[in-house]
Amino acid sequence: MIANRLLIGHKCDGVIKAYAKLAEIPLRQAFDVFYRSILYTEIIRGISDMHCRSDGYLAEELALEMNRDTKK
């Protein structure tokens, strides 16, 4: 299922804020990280209904993705 653009926008906003808090980084940095991530692509394409998951869960997924990228 592909959610409407407004829902996706709110979800992205929540994930960015949750990730900034989790990673203890500025919002601007969290914004950059999120919009360059695979997670962002999954959310906007409606893969696995990622937009239905909580902001906190998605922030943790983003942190895991970033940890995998730094280990490469």
Rosetta blueprint (number, residue, H / E / L):
1 M L
2 I L
3 A L
4 N L
5 R H
6 L H
7 L H
8 I H
9 G H
10 H H
11 K H
12 C H
13 D H
14 G H
15 V H
16 I H
17 K H
18 A H
19 Y H
20 A H
21 K H
22 L H
23 A H
24 E L
25 I L
26 P L
27 L H
28 R H
29 Q H
30 A H
31 F H
32 D H
33 V H
34 F H
35 Y H
36 R L
37 S L
38 I H
39 L H
40 Y H
41 T H
42 E H
43 I H
44 I H
45 R H
46 G L
47 I H
48 S H
49 D H
50 M H
51 H H
52 C H
53 R L
54 S L
55 D H
56 G H
57 Y H
58 L H
59 A H
60 E H
61 E H
62 L H
63 A H
64 L H
65 E H
66 M H
67 N H
68 R H
69 D H
70 T H
71 K H
72 K L
